[in-house]
Amino acid sequence: MFFENDNKMMMTHNDMKNMNDFEENYKKKGHHYFVWFYAKWCGHCTLMSETWNKFTQMVNSNPLGIKVLKIESQHIGSHHNVSGFPTLRLYKDGKIIEYTGDREPEAFYRFLEEHNPKQVKGKSNKSKRKNSKSKKSLKSGKSKKSLKKSLKKSKK
C-alpha cells in the first residue's frame, strides 16, 4: 500500500526513484507518466489515498505502458505549475493532459486506456471513445467485472 499508518503520506524510496525518472524524461517522446501531485496537509488527498492504492493495484494487474506515480508537494518543481491539490496529469510524449474525470480507480484506468501508447493505430477518435466506454478493457480484453475481481484478489 502507498500509505501506511503514521507515515501514510510519505514518499517511499521507490517513489523517489520514479520521480527522478519522471523529472529526467517527462518532456521526451516515448515517455508516458500518470502523476498524482498531492500534499500531506490536504484533506482531499488523504481521502483519495485509498482510491489511488486501488487504482495502482489495477494497473499492476493489467499494465498499460504508462508509468503511474505520486509526487508530494515539497518535491514538485515550480516548472510543473501545480496550484492546487490533488492534481492529476498525464504526461505523454512531452505533452500534458489534465485529468478532470471522476476520482474512482476505474475512471483513472479508463482514462489511461484512452491514452494508451500501445493502442492499435488507425482507429479514429470516435472509435477510441466508443471502446473506452465499453465494458471491455482495450489492453487486456477483461471486463470491468474481471478487473474488479482481480483487484479484490490482490487485496487478500
C-alpha positions as CSV (number, residue, x, y, z in Angstrom):
1,M,0.0,0.0,0.0
2,F,1.2,3.5,-0.7
3,F,0.3,5.0,2.7
4,E,0.9,3.2,6.0
5,N,-0.3,4.3,9.5
6,D,1.8,7.1,10.8
7,N,3.7,7.6,7.6
8,K,0.6,7.5,5.4
9,M,1.6,10.5,3.2
10,M,5.3,9.8,2.9
11,M,7.0,9.1,-0.4
12,T,8.9,5.7,-0.4
13,H,12.3,5.1,-1.8
14,N,10.6,3.6,-4.9
15,D,8.5,6.8,-5.3
16,M,11.7,8.9,-5.2
17,K,13.3,6.7,-7.9
18,N,10.2,7.0,-10.1
19,M,10.1,10.8,-9.5
20,N,13.7,11.2,-10.6
21,D,13.0,9.1,-13.8
22,F,9.9,11.3,-14.4
23,E,11.8,14.6,-14.0
24,E,14.5,13.4,-16.4
25,N,12.2,12.1,-19.1
26,Y,8.7,13.6,-19.0
27,K,9.4,16.0,-21.9
28,K,10.7,13.3,-24.2
29,K,8.8,11.5,-26.9
30,G,8.1,7.9,-26.0
31,H,7.8,8.5,-22.2
32,H,4.3,8.4,-20.6
33,Y,3.5,9.2,-16.9
34,F,0.3,9.5,-15.0
35,V,1.1,11.6,-11.9
36,W,-0.8,12.4,-8.8
37,F,0.6,15.6,-7.2
38,Y,-0.5,15.7,-3.6
39,A,0.2,17.4,-0.3
40,K,0.4,15.8,3.2
41,W,-1.8,18.6,4.7
42,C,-4.6,18.2,2.0
43,G,-7.7,16.6,3.3
44,H,-8.9,15.7,-0.3
45,C,-5.5,14.0,-0.9
46,T,-5.8,11.9,2.3
47,L,-9.3,10.8,1.3
48,M,-8.0,9.9,-2.2
49,S,-5.1,7.8,-1.0
50,E,-7.2,4.6,-0.8
51,T,-8.6,5.2,-4.3
52,W,-5.1,5.7,-5.6
53,N,-4.0,2.4,-3.9
54,K,-6.8,0.5,-5.6
55,F,-6.0,2.1,-8.9
56,T,-2.3,1.2,-8.7
57,Q,-3.3,-2.4,-8.0
58,M,-5.4,-2.4,-11.1
59,V,-2.5,-1.1,-13.2
60,N,-0.1,-3.6,-11.6
61,S,-2.6,-6.4,-12.6
62,N,-3.2,-5.1,-16.1
63,P,-0.2,-2.9,-17.2
64,L,-0.9,-0.2,-19.9
65,G,2.6,1.0,-20.8
66,I,2.1,4.2,-18.8
67,K,4.1,4.8,-15.6
68,V,2.0,5.7,-12.6
69,L,3.5,7.7,-9.7
70,K,2.8,10.1,-6.9
71,I,4.8,13.2,-6.0
72,E,4.4,15.0,-2.7
73,S,4.2,18.8,-2.8
74,Q,7.6,19.5,-1.3
75,H,9.2,17.7,-4.3
76,I,7.2,19.4,-7.0
77,G,9.3,21.8,-9.1
78,S,7.7,25.2,-9.9
79,H,8.0,24.3,-13.6
80,H,5.0,22.0,-13.2
81,N,2.7,24.9,-12.3
82,V,0.7,22.9,-9.7
83,S,-1.5,25.3,-7.9
84,G,-4.0,23.0,-6.1
85,F,-4.2,19.5,-4.6
86,P,-4.9,16.9,-5.6
87,T,-3.8,17.4,-9.2
88,L,-3.7,14.5,-11.7
89,R,-1.9,14.8,-15.0
90,L,-0.9,12.6,-17.9
91,Y,2.5,13.4,-19.4
92,K,2.5,11.8,-22.8
93,D,5.3,12.4,-25.4
94,G,6.1,15.7,-23.8
95,K,2.5,16.9,-23.7
96,I,0.4,17.5,-20.6
97,I,-3.2,16.2,-20.4
98,E,-5.1,17.4,-17.2
99,Y,-7.3,14.7,-15.7
100,T,-10.7,16.1,-14.8
101,G,-12.8,13.0,-14.5
102,D,-14.2,11.0,-11.6
103,R,-12.0,10.2,-8.7
104,E,-12.5,6.5,-8.9
105,P,-10.0,3.7,-9.7
106,E,-12.0,2.5,-12.7
107,A,-12.2,6.1,-14.1
108,F,-8.5,6.6,-13.8
109,Y,-7.9,3.2,-15.6
110,R,-10.3,4.1,-18.4
111,F,-8.6,7.4,-18.9
112,L,-5.2,5.7,-19.3
113,E,-6.8,3.1,-21.7
114,E,-7.9,6.1,-23.9
115,H,-4.4,7.4,-23.9
116,N,-2.6,4.1,-24.1
117,P,0.6,4.4,-26.2
118,K,0.3,0.7,-27.1
119,Q,-3.2,1.2,-28.5
120,V,-3.9,-0.1,-32.0
121,K,-3.0,2.6,-34.6
122,G,-5.5,3.6,-37.2
123,K,-8.6,3.9,-35.0
124,S,-10.5,7.1,-35.2
125,N,-11.1,9.2,-32.0
126,K,-14.8,8.3,-32.2
127,S,-13.9,4.6,-32.2
128,K,-11.5,5.1,-29.3
129,R,-14.2,6.9,-27.3
130,K,-16.7,4.2,-28.0
131,N,-14.3,1.5,-27.0
132,S,-13.2,3.3,-23.8
133,K,-16.8,3.5,-22.7
134,S,-17.5,-0.2,-23.3
135,K,-17.1,-2.7,-20.6
136,K,-14.1,-4.4,-22.3
137,S,-10.6,-3.3,-21.4
138,L,-8.7,-2.2,-24.6
139,K,-5.5,-3.8,-23.4
140,S,-6.4,-6.9,-21.6
141,G,-9.8,-7.8,-23.0
142,K,-11.1,-8.2,-19.5
143,S,-14.4,-6.9,-18.5
144,K,-14.9,-4.3,-15.8
145,K,-16.2,-7.0,-13.6
146,S,-13.0,-9.1,-14.1
147,L,-10.9,-6.1,-13.3
148,K,-12.8,-5.6,-10.0
149,K,-12.4,-9.3,-9.2
150,S,-8.6,-9.1,-9.7
151,L,-8.5,-6.0,-7.5
152,K,-10.3,-7.9,-4.7
153,K,-8.0,-10.9,-5.1
154,S,-4.9,-8.6,-4.9
155,K,-6.2,-7.2,-1.6
156,K,-6.2,-10.6,0.1
